[in-house]
């Protein structure tokens, strides 16, 4: 299992847990958090199935995103789709944080689920959140119509992306006062299915306080 310690890029803090299915050396889930002016690109990727071929497809998608992360989300997805033809294929969810405008634009193809949790003031943390609308399809095989959505963000808002190795239902159990890495580990410990590769990625916007 791979966990990250507390990480920070600009006004974002993040943490992750990544684990291959038991019996496999390679994980078919991958993630990316990297600067992309004027903010950062965040991605959670799930290669179809598991094992070496799933990992190869997911790593290729990650490399493409890392190289072309300055492009708009739709362009990134189309680029990945073309270069993944002939591979196992992947599903993925992407988020583009524009820290200058305090917005987050996201897009999901397949079943990498995402939620943007809105912070309260101090210890009065709310559980209100936006759920990522997922479009059916697989990069490398078939793309749906791509419709990115943009949301305003405020200090303390938290993005959580999980692969299908994570069961649903964790939203009501979260303590959003926890640091991103602690949240990722909580979700993994309590909601990982154990029957597939598993990825939990948590990114929090910490800037923009008035």
N, C-alpha and C positions, 0 to 999 in steps of 0.2 A: 504494500500500500504506500502511496506517495501522498504526503501532506505538505502544505506550505506553512512556513511561519508567517507572521504578520508582514504584509507587503504593502507598499504605498507607491502610487504613481500620481504625481500632481495632487489633486484634491480627492483622490480615490484611495481607499484602503480595501484590500481583498485577501481572501484565503480560499483554499480548495482542498478537497480530498479526492483522490483518484485511485481506483483499485481494479486490477484485472480479475476476470472470473477465475476462480480456483482451478489450478491445473494448467494455466496459460501464463507464459512469461510476458507476452505483449498485451497491452490494454488497447481495446478498440475505441475507447473514449479518450478525447484530448481536449485541451482548453488553451486559450490565449488571452492574455491581458497585456496590451502594449500601448505606448503613447501613439497618438495619431492626432496631430494638430487640428482643431484647438482643444483636444481632450484625449480620449483613449478609445481603443477598439477592444471589445470583449466578445469572446466566442466560446461556445460549448459545442463540441463535435462528437458524433456517435457514428462510427463505422458500422455498416450493417453486419449483424451477427457478432462473432467474437473471434479471437485468435489472430494469427499473423496477417491474414488478408484484410480483416477489419482494421487492424492497427495501421497497416500500410496506407489504406485509403484515408483514414483519419489524419495520419501524419502528413500526407500530401496536402490535404485541405488546410491543415494548420500552417504549413510552409507557404502556401499561396497567400493566405490571409496575412501572414507576417510580412511578406514581400510587398503586397499591394494594399496594405491597411489604410493608406491615405485615400483610397477610392470610396465613393458612396456605396452603401450596403448592397443595392441592387446590382451594381457593377461587379462587386466582389462575389456575390452569389453566382452571377452568370459566368464569371471567369472560373470559379471553382467547378461549376457544372461541366463546362467544356473540357477542363483538364482531368476530370475524374471519370470521363467516359472510358469504359474498359476495365475499371476497377470494381471492387465490391460495392462502391458507392457509400455516401454518408447522408445523414440528416444533421441539421445544425440550427442553432439559434445564435443570432448576432445582436450586439448592442453597441451603438456609437454614442459616446458621451461627448456632448459639446459643452465644455466647461465655461466657455465665454458667454454662451446664451443660457446656461443652466437648463439644458434639455437632454433627454435621452431618446434616441430613435432606435427601434428594434424591429426584428424580422425573424420569423421562425419557419423552417421547412421540415416537416416530419414530426417527431415526438420528443424533442428536447424541450421540456417545459420551462417556462419562465414566469416570474412574478416580481413586480416592483412594489415593495412595501413602503408606505409613507410613514415617516417618523412623527411622533408627537413632541411635546415640549418636556424636557427633563425626563422624569421617570414615567410620565403619562404617555406611554407608547401606545399608539393605535394599531389595530390589525387591519386597517383598510389597505387594499392593494389593487394594482392593475394586473390582470392576467394576460400573458402574451397570447395573441391569436395565432394558432399554428395552421399552416397550409399544408395539405397533403402532397407528398412528393418525395423524391430522392435525388440528391445531386449526383450526376453521372448517369441517371436514367430518365427521370421526368421531372420537369419543374412546373410548379403551379404559377398562377398569376401572383406577382410579388407586390405587396402593398405594405411598405414600412409605415409604422405608426410612431408619432412623436409625443412625448409627455414632458411636462415641466418637472424639474427635480429641485428639492430643497435639502439643506444640510440634514444628514441622518437618514435619508432615503436609502433603501437597501435592495439591490437586485440579486435574485437567487435564480440560478439556472441548474437544472438537474437532468441527467439522462434517464432513460427508461429503466435503469437499474435501481431507481428510487421509487418507492411507493408514494402515492398521493396522500394528502391529509395532514402534512406537517405544518401547514400555515397556522392553524389554531394553537399549536403547541410551542411556537417560537417565542423566545425572549429576545426582542430586538435590541436590548441593551447590551447583549453580548457582542464581543468583537467578531469580525467576519470569520476568522479561522475557527473560533469556538462554535459559531453557528453552523459552519460546514461540518464540523466533527459531530455536533449534536444530530444533525439530519442524517449523516451517514450511520451513526451508531444505532439510531432508532428506526430508520426507514429504508435502509438498503435491503433489497430483495435477496441478495446473495446468490441469484441465479443468472447473473449477467455482469458484464463490466459495469462499473459504477463511477459516476462523476457528480460531485456537488461543487458548485462555484458560487461564491458569495462576494459581491462587490458593493461597497458603501461609499456614497458621496458625502464627504466630510467638510467640503468647502461651502462657501456661499452664505454663511451665517450673517445675519444683519447686525 
